[in-house]
Amino acid sequence: MIDHLLGRPSPSWKRFQVFLVSFIWFLYLHKADSRGPNFLRKLNDKLCRFTPFQIVAGTLAVLYMLKNADRMIGLGAPEPLSRLYNRNFYRATWILTALDAGFWTAMSIRPKFLRDIMSMVFSIYYLIFADQADEKTRRIRATITVECLRVSWEKTLNPFLRAAIKLVSPRLTICQKKVLIPRPKNNSHGSQPVVGYIYYDGAQNSFENSDKLILDFPGGGFITMPPPCHESYLCHWAKKTHVPILSIDYAKAPEFPYPYALEECFDVYQSIMESNGEAIGMSGWTNKDGSKRKQIKIVMVGDSAGGNIVTSVMFKILESPTPLPHPNALILIYPCLDFDITCWMSPSQLSVIRAESTPSIHGLLESKDHLRHKSPLAVVPDIKKKRRWSRSREDERTIEERVKYIDGRDVTKHPNERNSRPIIGTRLAMTSRMSYFNDRIITPDMMRAMAILYLGPNNYPDFSSDYLLSPIVGPDELLAQFPKVYLMCGEKDPFVDDTVVFAGRIREAKMRKKQMASGAKFGENLRMSSVDNADKSDDTNDWVEVKILQGVSHAFLIMMTLLPESSGAVRVIARWLSQSLEKAPDLKNENERIVHDDEEGLMFWSRPSTVNDITKIQQSGTRSISPHEISHHPSTSPKSSIHISHSLSDITENSHKLSSSPMHTSASEVVLTPVNEHECVLWEQQNILNEDQILKRRRDTLLSHLKEGTTVTSQENTGTKK
């Protein structure tokens, strides 16, 4: 209270208040009568029959009840994130928030070994008092510093947490081997070598003779988190793919602002390709017997800030004056692709979001429709509350239901006009960065801080054109030359818009390039195809694959020990890595087929999930779905470009609804941690729409919009005549 009276709230004044109040109480207890004031002496005499322990315990219980009296009588404020995430992810963020609060509390303690111990002690305290942890993290993130960012995101380097992670990580023959990668000759970016870490499950001689490499640019907001902070999933990738992984410890901001890290990462790629791996200890262009070696295959992968660097390096590869071989594929996990931190989405971005979305990712579309909720900031469906006493219907109305006038018309007299407009396209829609501003992992305050630190003191770029900083604005002629791109992101991630819009831009650019190469007029191949007679024989390349994890936000890869969905995601990414480095699959295989969608310019890989497959999984110790539940769906449901995985808790709660679901269902919905060769395939086939269903729903949507437009036009004409 004292700090508020002075008009200058601060930790120092709060500390002074605590000491002052404590001193006054102890002074009073020392000077006053031991039986207390006159009006409490009778009560004191009655309490004498209780033991001191009973008095202390009872007093604490009463104080706790008084502190939470508003909750006891139902006056507490609602929890804004109670239904935003799935149960597993919220549970994981609770632990991470407690760790952040504990590590920030102990960050000023010296020496280091004592700080490491007290960090864990304080974290246990904040696990119990979660509200205090939330409040502490909220205050620190509001004015976060570089030291606080690094302490928070590098907490896995704590020896106790590191030991726990190593217990569940696979053993590798080459783990965290540090290498110095030289810069290319005649390089304008400097001669300082770049640090990298190698992870490989194989002998040293097999590493030297390997013709494949996974080049990883780890995330960390461009400011923190070297490769050892990402070992929990890097070790699993190395174990499952049996391919060397080189994770780059690029220079971090603010010491090395943009574009220093990008130049380092591009130089690493150039050095590796020009030396054919000799720069990192491989055999190079010649074997020991003198025979020539073929060019190594590379897949570039990056998460968060690393995803930004991967795409920017790809742009530099395409623009390099020295021709460089292209990587086989790019894998981007919850990438940050746009530095223009605005609140509203542009109409062009909204059109891409709408084209990319399917009914299976309703959560993304719903977060853009702000008027169909009671709060304009709500991103989850409203709960219909039971009426208490005289609760009015007014309390349950959405914003859209409150609107009385639209374009000068009284819609209360014409209720049908209220819903005559499309959901998105004519209304304001917030970006995912603003929609999920309460995110428990990354907040707008942290985004602004990281952007300022990464750009540095003498840099004011044009966000609408600098595609090396914001790859989402890259030119079509470069996007059309990208290799296969895999993207994965959480449905509730502040960067989910970046993922979906970037995938759509790549598809549009490649489709436009294909049209120009075939000599067709613009838009000719974009006509609506018949659902029943769709042409599925076209040999279109598979360009982009996007997977959206339901009820999950940012940084799920580093939660492998806390989040079951992370293990499934890591396995799918490992499968992507293996597919990208292998030859194209045999199209004559009867268990695989290609389905082409003329509308989207996509190729759907399909692997049927049959009863025999389910039986094999069941024999391997995995729970399966019954044939009765599978019979409701086509036996050859292809993998679409958009995919949502369900959490284990959500599936358990809704298991009785599986048989009526309109989407393809697989055994991995029930078990998220199988350890057999079919696990990745089954995990990927969750909630996949049949390509005919996609086309039919797209056509129905278009027809409904045309019908709505006709209705509005006729109403306008009627109004004019009147």
Secondary structure, 3 states (H helix, E strand, C coil): CHHHHCCCCCHHHHHHHHHHHHHHHHHHHHHCCCCCCHHHHHHHHHHCCCCHHHHHHHHHHHHHHHHCHHHHCCCCCCCCCCCCCCHHHHHHHHHHHHHHHHHHHHCCCCCHHHHHHHHHHHHHHHHHCHHHHHHHHHHHHHCCCHHHHHHHHCHHHCHHHHHHHHHHCCCCCEEEEEEEECCCCCCCCCCCCEEEEEEECCCHHHHHCCCEEEEEECCCCCCCCCHHHHHHHHHHHHHHHCCCEEEEECCCCCCCCCCHHHHHHHHHHHHHHHHCCHHHCCCCCECCCCCECCCCEEEEEEECHHHHHHHHHHHHHHHCCCCCCCCCEEEEECCCCCCCCCCECCHHHHHHHHHHCCHHHHHHHHCCCHHHCCCCCCCCCCCCCCCCCCCCHHHHCCHHHHCCEECCEECCCCHHHHHCCCCCCCCCCECHHHHCCCCCCCCHHHHHHHHHHHHCCCCCCCCCCCCCCCHHHCCHHHHCCCCEEEEEEECCCCCHHHHHHHHHHHHHHHHHHHHHHHCCCCCHHHCCCCCCCCCCCCCCCCCEEEEEECCCCCCHHHHCCCCHHHHHHHHHHHHHHHHHHCCCCCCCCCCCEEEEECCCCEEEEECCCCHHHHHHHHHCCCCCCCHHHHCCCCCCCCCCCCCEECCHHHHHHCHHHHHHCCCCCCHHHCCCCCCCCCHHHHHHCCCCCCHHHHHHHHHHHHHHHHHHHHHHHHHHHHHHHC
